[in-house]
Amino acid sequence: MVEPEKEEIVVIKHKYSAFVGTDLDNLLQSLGIQSLLFTGVATNICVESTLRDGLHHDYLVTLVDDCCATYDMTDHISTIRNVENRFGMVATSEEITGFWNKR
């Protein structure tokens, strides 16, 4: 089971997008966050909705392909294509950690 650490901030959402009806944008701005990595379930619903809203709030958005899942692989692949073609970047967790390790 995955659980947040005691010091981690938890945002409880009630809509598909974590930006709707929450203080997520204010929280990210107060922390000086400019880019976001997206993971979770379901790729084509909650993850994509939050990613799109993140983009509309002027964040640089990256979908972490191998850290997302959905109930139908066709839907997952459609979201990957949408993000690559229109909204942001798609990368694997290995690509991201490799980039961070080089820095």
C-alpha distance (Angstrom), angle and dihedral (degrees) to the residues before:
residue distance angle dihedral
M1 . . .
V2 3.80 . .
E3 3.79 116.1 .
P4 3.80 132.6 169.8
E5 3.77 119.3 -105.7
K6 3.82 116.1 -110.5
E7 3.83 93.0 -103.4
E8 3.82 94.9 47.0
I9 3.79 120.4 106.2
V10 3.81 115.3 -121.5
V11 3.81 121.9 -155.9
I12 3.79 113.8 -164.1
K13 3.78 112.4 -150.8
H14 3.79 130.2 -165.1
K15 3.80 99.9 -173.7
Y16 3.80 133.5 54.3
S17 3.80 91.1 -95.2
A18 3.79 119.6 60.8
F19 3.82 88.3 -146.4
V20 3.82 94.3 63.0
G21 3.78 114.9 90.8
T22 3.81 94.8 -7.4
D23 3.80 137.6 94.5
L24 3.82 91.7 -119.6
D25 3.80 95.7 121.0
N26 3.83 92.9 48.1
L27 3.80 90.4 47.1
L28 3.82 93.2 50.5
Q29 3.79 92.2 46.2
S30 3.81 92.0 49.9
L31 3.81 88.6 53.8
G32 3.82 92.5 48.6
I33 3.80 92.7 -117.5
Q34 3.80 114.4 166.6
S35 3.80 103.7 167.1
L36 3.79 133.3 42.2
L37 3.79 135.2 -157.3
F38 3.80 115.3 -150.0
T39 3.79 125.3 -147.9
G40 3.79 134.0 151.7
V41 3.78 147.0 72.4
A42 3.01 132.4 -22.4
T43 3.79 102.5 25.6
N44 3.80 95.1 -166.7
I45 3.79 97.1 42.9
C46 3.81 120.7 27.7
V47 3.80 98.1 14.8
E48 3.80 94.8 46.7
S49 3.81 93.1 42.8
T50 3.79 92.1 52.5
L51 3.82 92.2 43.2
R52 3.81 91.8 52.8
D53 3.78 91.5 48.3
G54 3.80 89.5 48.1
L55 3.79 89.2 54.6
H56 3.82 90.1 48.5
H57 3.80 88.2 53.0
D58 3.83 88.2 56.1
Y59 3.82 99.1 -105.8
L60 3.79 121.7 141.2
V61 3.80 102.7 -115.4
T62 3.80 130.8 -154.2
L63 3.79 125.8 -179.3
V64 3.81 112.6 -146.2
D65 3.79 98.9 -142.2
D66 3.81 100.0 -162.4
C67 3.81 92.9 44.7
C68 3.80 94.6 59.2
A69 3.76 131.3 74.5
T70 3.76 140.5 177.2
Y71 3.76 138.6 -179.0
D72 3.82 95.4 -98.6
M73 3.81 124.1 39.1
T74 3.82 90.8 -146.9
D75 3.81 89.3 60.8
H76 3.82 91.1 47.9
I77 3.80 91.5 51.2
S78 3.82 91.1 47.5
T79 3.79 90.6 55.8
I80 3.81 91.1 47.2
R81 3.81 88.8 54.4
N82 3.82 92.9 45.5
V83 3.78 92.1 52.6
E84 3.82 94.8 43.9
N85 3.80 93.2 47.6
R86 3.78 102.3 37.7
F87 3.77 119.6 5.3
G88 3.79 117.4 33.2
M89 3.75 145.2 -54.8
V90 3.79 132.4 -38.6
A91 3.80 120.4 -152.5
T92 3.78 139.0 158.5
S93 3.78 122.7 -114.7
E94 3.80 88.5 -111.7
E95 3.80 91.8 54.9
I96 3.80 91.3 49.7
T97 3.80 96.1 47.1
G98 3.80 89.5 44.5
F99 3.80 90.0 54.2
W100 3.81 92.1 47.2
N101 3.81 92.2 48.1
K102 3.81 90.7 54.2
R103 3.79 91.1 54.7
